[in-house]
Amino acid sequence: MDFTRVTITTKKSIHANKYGKLIFDDGTVFDGEGFGYSTTVFGEIVFNTGMVGYTEALTDPSYNGQILTLTYPLVGNYGVPDPTIADEDGIPKFFESDKMQIRGLVVHELSLTASHWNLSLTLDEWMYNEKVPGISGVDTRDITKKLRSSGVMMAALVVSDEEIDVDKVKKELAAAADYNTEQFMDSVSTKTEKIYGDENDTVVVIDTGAKNAIVRNIRELGYKAIVVPWNTSYEKIMSYNPKGVVLSSGPGDPQNCPATIDTAKQLISNNIPTLGICLGAQIIGLAGNTETYKLKYGHRGQNKPCVNLETNQVYVTSQNHGYGITPESLEKSEFNLWFTNADDKTVEGIKHKTKNCIAVQFHPEAAPGPFDCKYVFEELKKLMEK
């Protein structure tokens, strides 16, 4: 019998116990302990109900421009894996993009000791390296209740090695850019094409904030993945002779992506097999005459129940979005309702009435435990192999 001993790496926090304040645009101030990088940031504050997966969440481009509150009470206990480890295609194995995307992090308790067999960095060490501030020792339940009641709002997160001037920060927050008006694509989208694999059959990913997991799933299907900038033209996309196209997830208002909406219209009209995910679903919806709106506090977590109306089966889904497709607009659109949210009846999936186009509001590429929704990529494959 093999009794090989496994060494469990343990590290202590080294960028914690600083001054920290979280200030809402309604004047509410939360006092806590700062950690990570000492700086002041402004952004829309949101909450995520997931129990694990902070490494993946913090690198999800859909959080760009936001201060993220994690509702799970203890964060950082298993640290952060090595950011340089990649799979055989060169895709980072444990991260959803090449950098931390959030502007700031809010937790109830930061674990000052991290222990895990795959540990490379502590959470506060990683955040310091990425120049991102965090605050702990605040009541995240109170923050979540506040956001659920009032809706998402703008906030300032301050981490400092010295006492913080609250009045000064409040004035700066009042003058900060509103999240709804920010243009995110230049900061989250690739600037040049990226090619993964050498197969003849290709799937093009329009990168409006694509997670690495989307590319991984395309590769698992057996296709070459070509990731292109968010405003790539239809003609350029078709020059790759793709079997299909994926419009990715991403941050912000879909109506701020007119070039991508125009490309989606051409993909639909020419019957190119297309899958939209999250922001990509909203863009596809707009291309097919639906309307979109901003949710009160969004869907961000790993246990959101969605019903497939074709089978009446409920799926547990991972989600991260603040906008959605207006349900009433579907009636006069080019789409039929495919999935609906079991909690609030919001639109979670659509299928084109006549074309090879499908879209889901949740994240089929995410696997926070169950792998239930990966079959959505198989649905795209069916459209491509018709």
N, C-alpha and C positions, 0 to 999 in steps of 0.2 A: 504494500500500500504506500502511495506517495504522500508524504507529509511535508511537501515543499512549503516553506514559509513565505508568505506574501508581505512585502514591506509596504506599510501605509504611510504615505508622506504627510507630515503635519507642518503647518506654517502659522506664524502669528501675524496679526495685523500690525502694520507700521505707519499707516497714514490715516489714523483715526483720532478721536478725542479732540476735535477742533471745535471752534465756535460754529454754530449752524442755525439758520433761520429759514423757514418757508413762509413766504408772504403772498397771500391771495390778492387779486385785484379788487376785492370788496373790503380790503383792509384787515382781514383776519391774519393773525401771525401765530405760527407754530414754532416753539423753541425746541431745539434738539441738539444733538452732537454731530458736528460735521465730520465727514471722512472723504477719502479720495483726494481730488485736486481742489486747492483753495482758489475759488473764483466766484463770480456772480453770473447766473444765467437766467434768461427769461423764456418762457414757453407755455404752451397749453398743458395743464396738469390733468392726467388721466389715471385710471387704475386698472390693474390686471389681477384676476382672481386665481391664476395658476399657482399650484403648490410647488412646482419645480420648474427648471428650465430658464433660470435668469440669464445664463450665458447666451442662449438662443434669443431670448427676448431683447436683451440689450443690444444685440447686433442686427435686429430686424429693422430694415430701412423704413418700415411703416411707422416706427416711433420717431423718425427724424422730426425735430422741432418740438418735441414733447418732453415734459418732466413726468417720469413714470413712478407711480405708487404701486408697490407690491403688497397685496392684502395678506399674504401668508406671513405669520408673525416673526419667523426667524429666517434670515437670509444670509448666505455667505458661508454656511457650515461646510460645504463640499468644495469651496474654492472655485478655481478656473483652470481648465486644461490648457495645454500648450497651444498657443495660437498658430504656431508654424506647422503643425501636423496636418497633412493633406491626404486625400485619397489618391487612387491611381490616375485620376483625371486632373489632379492638381487643385481640386476644390477643397477648401478648408473643411476639416472633418467635423469640428465641433462648433462652428460659428456660421451665422447666416449671411455675413458680409465681411468685408476686409477691415472693418473698424466698428467701434461702439457708436451707435446711432442716436441714442437718447441724449438729451441735453442735461438731465439730472436724474437722480434716483432717490426715492423716498421709501424708507423701510421702518418697521417698528423696532426691530432689534438686529443689529449687525453682529454676526458671530465673529468674535475677536480671534478665534482659533479655527482654522480650516483643516480638514483632514479627509483625504480621499486617495485611492490608489493612482488616480489619473491627475493629481494636483500638480499644477505648475506655478500658479500665482494665487494670492489671496484676492478677494473681490476688491478691497480698497487699494491694493497694489496695482491691479489691472486698471481701475478707474483713474488712479494717479497717472499711470503711464499714458492713458488716453485723454487726460486733461478734462475729466468729467467729475463734477461734484456730487456728493451724496449726503443725506441727512438721516440719522437714526434717532431713536428715543422719542418719536412722535406717535400719536394715536392714529394709526392708519385706518382703524375702523371709523373714527370720527371724520377723517378726510373723505373716506369712501361714501359715508352717509351724506356728507355735504355735497359731493359731486352728484350723487344719485338724486338728491333733492333739487339742487340748483342747476345742474348740468355742468359740463366741463367749463373751465374758466382759465384765464391767464394767471400765471404766478411767477414769482421770483424765488430762486433757491440760492442762498448765500452760504458759502463755506469760507471761513477765514481763520487766520492764526491770531487775529486780534478782535476786539469787540466790534460789533456790527452796528452801523448807523441805519436804523430802520426807516426813519423819515426820508433819508437820501435815497434808499432803495425803492421806497414807495413812489417817489417822483420819477425815478428811472423806469419803473414798471408801467406807470401811466403813459409814458412816451414810447414804450416798446411796440414793435410791429405786432399786429394781430395775427394769430395763427391762420385764420381763414384766408388772409390775403397773401400769405407767404408763397413763394414759388420754390418748390423743393427739387424739381427734376435735375437741375444742374448739379446738385450736391449728392443725389442718390443714384443717378443713372450712369452707366458706363459711358465713357467718352469715345471709345472705339469698339469695334466688334471683338468678341471673344469666342473662340472655337474650342469645343470639348468633344473629343472623339474623332474618328476618321471614317465612320460608316457612310455609305452613299445616301441613305435616307436621312433627311435633315428636318429638325424642328427649330423654328426661329422663335426666340424669346424676346419680346419687346420689353425692355428693362425700364419700368417706371418705379423701380425699387424692388427688384427681384431678389427673393431669398435664394441662397445656395441650394436649399432643399428642392426647389423647383427644377433646377438643372440636374440634380442627382436623380430625380424621378424620371426625367426624360432619358437620361443615360440608362437607367434600369430597364426602360422599355425597349432599349436596343437602338436608339436613334442618336445621331450626332446632334449636339445642341449648339446653336449659334446665338449668342446674346448680343443684341444691338441696342443703340441708344433709343431713348423714349420717342424722339421725333423723327425716326427713320421713315422714309417714304414707302408707300406701297410698292413702287417700282423697284426700289432697292431691295426690299424684302423678297420680292418675287425673283430677283436675280440669283438668289440662293437655291431656287427650285425646291422650296420646302414642301414636305408632305403635310405639314400643319404649322400653326402659329399659336403661341401662348402669349396672352397679355398678362403681365405679372401683377402682383400685389404692389403696394406702395403707399406713401403718405399723402395727406391733403385732399383737397376738393377735386373730384374728377373733371369738373368743368374748367379747371386750370390747365387741362391737357388737350387743347383743341386740335393740335396736329395729330395726336394719337387717336382721337375720336374720328378724324377724317380718314386715317388709315384703316381703322376698324370698319368704317362704312364700306370701303372698297373691298376689304377682305370678305365681308358678308355678301355684298352684291355679286362677287365673283365666286362665291361658294367655296372659299378656301377653308378646310377644316380648322376651326378655331376654338380655343378654350380661354376663357377669362377667369382670373382668380382675384377676388377681393376688389382692389381698385380697378383691376382689369375687367371685372364683371360690371362695375358701374360704367366704365368707358364703353363697353360693348352695349350696355343698356341704352346709353345716350345715343350711340350710333344707330340704334334700332328704334328710336322715337320714345323711349321711356324718359322719365324725369328722375332726378336724384335730390336728396335732401340730407341735412346734417342731423344725426341722431343726438338725443339729449346728452347721453354720456357714453355712447358707443358700446361695442361688444369686444371685450378683451379678456380672454381666458382660454381654458383647455377643456371645458365641459359644457359647451353650449349645445343643447339638443335641437336637431334639425330633422324635419319630416320630409322624406321623399314621397311626393304626392302620387307618383306612379305605382309605388309598392306599399305605401302607408307604413314604411319602416322608419324608425327613428335612429339617427346616427349621432354619436357624441363627437363634437367637432372642436377644433382649435380655431380661434378667431382673433382678429386684431384690426378693427376698422371703426371709423367715426362717421362714415357716410353710408347711405344705402339707396336702393332703388325705391321710388315711391310706388306703393302697391297699386294705387288707383290708376297710375299711368300705364300699367301693363295692358289694360283692356284695348287701348287704341294703338298699341305698339306692335312690333313684329314678333313678339315673344309670348310664350306660354310660361306660367309659373311652374317650376320644377321642384324646388325645395322651399319650405317655409319654416320660420323659427317657432318652436313649440312654446316658447315663453311669451313672446310679444307679437307673434304673427308677422314679423318683418320678412321681406323677400330674401331668401338665402340661395336661390338658384333659378336660372331661367334657361329655356331651350327655344331656339328659333323655330318658327312655325313651318318653314319650308327649307331653310338652309342648314349646312353642316356647322352649326355654331351653338356652343353651350357655355354656360358661365355659372360659377358658384361664388357666393359671398364669403364662405368659410375657407380654411386652408387645407386642401386635401394632401398637400405635401408634408404637413406637420404630423408627427407621430409622438405625442406626449405620453403614450401608453398604448392605446388602441391604434390599429392600422386600418380601421374601418373605411376611411374615405379615400384611400389610395386608388380605389376602383374608378374614381373620376378620370384619372389618367388613362385607364383602360378604355373608358368611354371615348376619349379623344382618339385613342389608337383605332377603335372601331370605325370612327368617322374617317380616319386617314387611310384605312385599309379597305374601305368599301370598293 
